[in-house]
Amino acid sequence: MSLTPREIDVLHIIVEGYIQSASPVGSRYVAKNSSLNLSPASMRNIMADLTEKGYLAQPHTSAGRVPTDRAFRYYVDTLLRPGTPPEKLQATIQEYLSQAGLELSGILDKTSKLISDQSSLVGMAVAPQSSSVCWKHIDFVRVSPGLVMAVLVFEGGMVQHKLLSVEERDRAEDLEKYRNILNEQFQGKPLFEVKQRILSEIEIARSKFNRLYERALNLVQEACGDEEEDRQVFVDGTLKVWDQMDSKDLESMRELLEFLEHRTDLMDILDQITRTEGLTVVFGSQITGRSLSEWSIISSPYGIRDRALGVVGTLGPVHMDYSRLVPLVDYIAKMLNQILESRA
């Protein structure tokens, strides 16, 4: 349903009042903070119309109104004008992430902590699926006779290590040849494509009696493995949310803890977000089939050259401060983009 200018003004005041107080907003508050110069009685009529349209709810007969998911959606999509984080905070984020280490897992772990610290809510960061990232190079490090460590490096700093058995006759110079062949064949290709090509390439190598190429392909087949590795999900700050909750909200907190505990549900919603083109805000009832009406997620995908690989975000009460947290999450995702693209 379309809203009149008066209804938009009143809705804006109620949403921001609820964000500040986490309590029902009354007509006197709206009249005092509105530029419409209307009495509380007139405001109650407008609030009643917004309630009928599904933007407000009234917990008790004598209580004020609280925004519904529809109201928060309208606020975020239409009324919110997020800017960028303050320059001092931008500098803090840049310095923190620059010291996060070289491996992507370490950077994402630090990112979840950074988001949690800056939001005082739950911080989340999801690593890319290994099959979706592109091969950068492989190396073989001899550990002992008949045993080497395969080190497979992907774009953006993802690294896989795996111990492999090799033939006694495989010398250091052979391992170097294997490395060169594989890097020449697969550099810049996503791992799922590499896995698809390995089997057909092995058959071609056998038919042509190319033992060197066949041996190299067998090693990379072992290094990559057939199984899909579990994606890493970094979550930090659950206790920060707990500290903000009233005793009457314990049931809501229990629902949140169950949701975070069932990583499959969390991954489902975050995977959907990864496929979006930019920052996303998801409210309560949209979060899987669970009863999470009191919670929302602000998140943004990160990746390389407009190709999303994972997602970062924060999860907290539906009355979180979107004007501050939307720019925070968006800026951190962009910083991750810069880090990954500098290593691509």
C-alpha distance (Angstrom), angle and dihedral (degrees) to the residues before:
residue distance angle dihedral
M1 . . .
S2 3.79 . .
L3 3.79 118.7 .
T4 3.79 127.7 -136.3
P5 3.83 119.5 -126.5
R6 3.82 89.2 -104.8
E7 3.80 92.0 51.5
I8 3.81 91.1 48.7
D9 3.81 91.1 52.0
V10 3.81 92.7 48.6
L11 3.81 92.8 44.9
H12 3.80 90.9 50.7
I13 3.81 91.6 53.0
I14 3.80 93.4 46.6
V15 3.81 94.7 49.2
E16 3.79 93.6 49.0
G17 3.81 91.5 42.8
Y18 3.79 89.9 52.3
I19 3.82 90.9 48.0
Q20 3.80 89.5 55.0
S21 3.81 98.4 44.1
A22 3.83 107.1 20.3
S23 3.84 84.5 -141.7
P24 3.81 133.0 108.2
V25 3.81 111.8 -80.4
G26 3.81 117.7 -129.6
S27 3.78 131.8 -148.4
R28 3.82 93.1 -109.5
Y29 3.82 90.4 58.3
V30 3.79 91.0 48.8
A31 3.83 93.1 48.1
K32 3.81 91.4 49.0
N33 3.82 94.5 49.8
S34 3.79 98.9 38.7
S35 3.81 126.5 91.2
L36 3.82 91.0 -146.9
N37 3.84 93.4 91.8
L38 3.80 92.1 -138.7
S39 3.78 128.2 146.8
P40 3.83 122.6 -109.4
A41 3.81 87.7 -107.6
S42 3.81 91.0 57.0
M43 3.78 89.9 46.4
R44 3.80 90.3 53.5
N45 3.80 89.2 56.9
I46 3.81 91.4 52.4
M47 3.80 90.5 45.7
A48 3.81 89.6 51.1
D49 3.83 89.7 53.6
L50 3.83 90.4 50.1
T51 3.79 89.4 49.6
E52 3.79 90.9 52.0
K53 3.81 89.5 50.8
G54 3.81 91.4 53.0
Y55 3.81 99.5 -108.9
L56 3.80 97.1 108.6
A57 3.79 136.8 36.2
Q58 3.79 130.2 -159.2
P59 3.82 112.3 -142.1
H60 3.82 93.5 -167.0
T61 3.79 134.8 10.6
S62 3.79 94.5 -108.7
A63 3.81 96.4 35.0
G64 3.77 128.9 97.4
R65 3.79 123.7 -109.4
V66 3.80 131.7 -82.5
P67 3.84 124.9 -155.8
T68 3.79 118.5 -107.7
D69 3.80 125.9 -142.0
R70 3.81 87.0 -92.7
A71 3.81 89.8 57.1
F72 3.80 93.1 49.3
R73 3.81 90.3 47.2
Y74 3.80 90.8 52.4
Y75 3.79 90.5 46.0
V76 3.81 94.3 51.2
D77 3.80 96.4 40.9
T78 3.80 99.5 39.8
L79 3.79 114.6 13.9
L80 3.80 104.4 34.2
R81 3.79 116.1 93.9
P82 3.80 103.8 -173.4
G83 3.78 117.4 -169.9
T84 3.78 126.8 -176.2
P85 3.81 129.3 -67.5
P86 3.82 116.1 -88.7
E87 3.80 113.1 -83.1
K88 3.80 91.7 -112.2
L89 3.81 90.8 55.4
Q90 3.81 91.2 46.5
A91 3.81 89.1 54.7
T92 3.81 90.4 48.6
I93 3.81 91.6 51.8
Q94 3.80 93.1 47.6
E95 3.79 93.2 48.6
Y96 3.81 93.4 45.8
L97 3.80 95.0 49.9
S98 3.82 92.6 43.6
Q99 3.82 87.9 60.8
A100 3.80 95.0 46.4
G101 3.81 95.6 99.6
L102 3.76 134.9 -112.9
E103 3.80 105.3 -76.3
L104 3.78 117.5 81.8
S105 3.81 93.4 -132.3
G106 3.80 89.8 59.5
I107 3.79 92.0 47.7
L108 3.80 92.3 50.8
D109 3.79 92.2 47.2
K110 3.80 88.7 53.8
T111 3.80 90.4 45.1
S112 3.81 93.3 57.3
K113 3.81 89.4 50.5
L114 3.82 91.4 47.0
I115 3.81 92.6 52.0
S116 3.79 91.4 46.8
D117 3.80 92.9 48.7
Q118 3.79 93.7 48.7
S119 3.81 96.2 42.4
S120 3.82 99.6 34.7
L121 3.81 84.2 -135.9
V122 3.80 136.6 90.0
G123 3.81 113.5 -52.2
M124 3.80 119.3 -155.1
A125 3.79 136.2 -172.6
V126 3.80 126.3 175.6
A127 3.80 121.9 -157.9
P128 3.81 120.6 -135.3
Q129 3.79 121.0 -96.2
S130 3.77 105.7 -98.8
S131 3.81 90.9 -131.2
S132 3.81 91.6 59.2
V133 3.80 98.9 53.4
C134 3.78 123.4 87.8
W135 3.78 125.8 -110.8
K136 3.80 114.0 -110.1
H137 3.80 102.5 172.9
I138 3.79 144.9 -40.5
D139 3.77 129.5 -141.4
F140 3.80 134.4 -174.8
V141 3.79 120.5 -142.3
R142 3.81 116.8 -167.6
V143 3.80 110.2 -128.4
S144 3.80 99.5 174.4
P145 3.81 137.0 -27.0
G146 3.79 106.8 -54.5
L147 3.81 94.0 8.9
V148 3.83 131.1 89.3
M149 3.78 135.8 171.7
A150 3.81 112.6 -127.1
V151 3.81 110.6 -149.5
L152 3.78 111.5 -165.6
V153 3.80 115.2 -171.0
F154 3.81 122.0 -164.4
E155 3.78 131.6 -166.7
G156 3.76 114.5 -74.7
G157 3.79 95.5 28.5
M158 3.83 103.3 -68.2
V159 3.80 110.5 150.0
Q160 3.80 132.5 -168.7
H161 3.80 123.7 -167.2
K162 3.78 125.7 -165.6
L163 3.80 134.4 168.0
L164 3.80 112.4 -130.3
S165 3.76 134.0 -171.7
V166 3.81 114.8 -125.8
E167 3.75 133.4 -174.3
E168 3.78 116.8 -90.9
R169 3.78 89.0 -121.4
D170 3.83 91.9 57.9
R171 3.79 101.2 107.6
A172 3.81 128.2 -166.0
E173 3.79 90.5 -98.5
D174 3.82 89.8 51.9
L175 3.79 90.9 53.3
E176 3.79 89.2 50.2
K177 3.81 90.2 52.6
Y178 3.81 90.7 49.3
R179 3.79 89.8 51.1
N180 3.80 93.1 49.8
I181 3.81 93.4 47.8
L182 3.80 93.3 49.7
N183 3.78 95.7 45.4
E184 3.79 91.0 49.0
Q185 3.81 91.7 50.6
F186 3.80 101.5 42.1
Q187 3.80 110.3 23.4
G188 3.81 110.9 131.7
K189 3.82 94.3 11.4
P190 3.85 122.5 119.8
L191 3.78 114.5 -108.4
F192 3.82 94.0 -118.1
E193 3.82 88.4 59.5
V194 3.80 91.2 47.0
K195 3.81 90.5 53.5
Q196 3.80 91.2 48.9
R197 3.80 92.5 51.3
I198 3.81 97.6 45.4
L199 3.82 97.2 74.8
S200 3.80 95.2 48.4
E201 3.81 91.5 43.1
I202 3.82 90.9 52.0
E203 3.80 90.6 54.3
I204 3.81 90.7 49.3
A205 3.80 91.3 49.5
R206 3.81 91.1 50.2
S207 3.79 93.0 49.1
K208 3.80 90.2 51.6
F209 3.82 93.4 43.0
N210 3.79 89.0 -122.4
R211 3.79 97.2 156.4
L212 3.80 94.6 172.5
Y213 3.79 93.8 55.8
E214 3.81 92.6 42.3
R215 3.81 91.0 51.1
A216 3.80 91.0 50.0
L217 3.81 91.6 50.2
N218 3.80 92.1 48.8
L219 3.79 90.1 53.7
V220 3.79 94.1 50.6
Q221 3.80 89.9 46.2
E222 3.79 89.0 56.8
A223 3.80 92.4 43.4
C224 3.80 93.7 52.5
G225 3.78 96.6 41.3
D226 3.79 126.2 -155.9
E227 3.78 98.1 -104.5
E228 3.79 124.0 84.4
E229 3.78 110.0 -118.0
D230 3.79 118.6 -127.6
R231 3.78 110.9 -99.9
Q232 3.74 115.0 -115.1
V233 3.79 116.0 -118.2
F234 3.80 117.5 -170.1
V235 3.82 115.0 -157.9
D236 3.78 124.4 177.5
G237 3.81 137.8 169.2
T238 3.79 106.0 37.9
L239 3.80 89.7 140.4
K240 3.80 90.2 54.0
V241 3.80 89.3 62.5
W242 3.80 90.8 45.1
D243 3.81 90.2 56.6
Q244 3.81 90.3 56.6
M245 3.80 96.3 50.6
D246 3.80 126.0 97.5
S247 3.79 120.2 -132.5
K248 3.83 88.6 -107.7
D249 3.82 88.7 61.8
L250 3.81 96.0 60.0
E251 3.80 92.3 108.8
S252 3.79 90.4 53.0
M253 3.79 90.1 49.1
R254 3.80 90.5 50.8
E255 3.81 89.6 54.1
L256 3.80 90.1 51.8
L257 3.81 93.4 49.5
E258 3.81 90.9 49.7
F259 3.79 90.2 50.5
L260 3.81 92.9 50.6
E261 3.81 90.3 45.3
H262 3.81 92.8 55.1
R263 3.79 96.9 66.1
T264 3.81 91.5 -177.6
D265 3.81 90.9 66.9
L266 3.79 91.0 44.7
M267 3.80 91.8 49.4
D268 3.82 92.1 48.4
I269 3.78 93.2 58.3
L270 3.81 94.1 39.6
D271 3.82 91.6 49.1
Q272 3.80 88.9 55.1
I273 3.79 89.1 50.7
T274 3.82 91.6 49.5
R275 3.80 88.5 61.6
T276 3.81 93.2 55.1
E277 3.79 122.1 97.3
G278 3.79 98.3 -123.6
L279 3.76 148.4 -18.8
T280 3.80 114.8 -12.6
V281 3.79 134.6 -167.1
V282 3.81 115.8 -158.4
F283 3.80 120.7 -169.9
G284 3.81 133.3 -149.6
S285 3.77 108.1 -80.6
Q286 3.82 91.1 38.5
I287 3.82 91.1 63.7
T288 3.83 103.0 95.8
G289 3.81 118.2 -73.5
R290 3.77 94.9 -54.1
S291 3.77 126.0 111.5
L292 3.80 99.8 -106.0
S293 3.78 101.4 137.8
E294 3.80 91.5 138.8
W295 3.82 94.5 56.9
S296 3.78 140.0 68.7
I297 3.82 138.5 -176.6
I298 3.80 127.3 -136.7
S299 3.78 109.9 -165.8
S300 3.76 144.5 155.9
P301 3.81 132.8 -165.1
Y302 3.80 120.4 -120.7
G303 3.77 128.5 -161.4
I304 3.78 147.8 120.9
R305 3.80 126.0 -61.3
D306 3.82 95.0 -14.7
R307 3.82 91.8 -47.9
A308 3.80 109.3 122.7
L309 3.81 115.2 -136.0
G310 3.80 104.4 166.2
V311 3.78 143.3 -16.7
V312 3.81 139.4 -113.9
G313 3.77 128.1 -164.4
T314 3.77 152.2 127.5
L315 3.78 131.3 -101.5
G316 3.78 122.2 -155.9
P317 3.82 147.2 126.4
V318 3.78 115.8 -36.3
H319 3.82 88.8 -115.0
M320 3.82 92.9 61.8
D321 3.81 118.1 138.6
Y322 3.82 100.9 -93.1
S323 3.80 93.8 177.3
R324 3.82 89.4 64.1
L325 3.80 102.0 30.8
V326 3.82 100.4 45.8
P327 3.85 92.0 61.1
L328 3.83 90.2 43.0
V329 3.82 95.2 55.6
D330 3.81 92.3 40.6
Y331 3.80 92.7 51.7
I332 3.82 94.3 47.3
A333 3.82 90.7 50.9
K334 3.80 89.8 51.6
M335 3.82 91.0 50.2
L336 3.81 89.3 53.1
N337 3.81 88.7 51.0
Q338 3.79 89.9 55.0
I339 3.82 92.9 48.2
L340 3.81 92.9 49.9
E341 3.79 95.1 43.7
S342 3.80 90.5 51.6
R343 3.82 87.6 59.4
A344 3.78 98.6 40.6
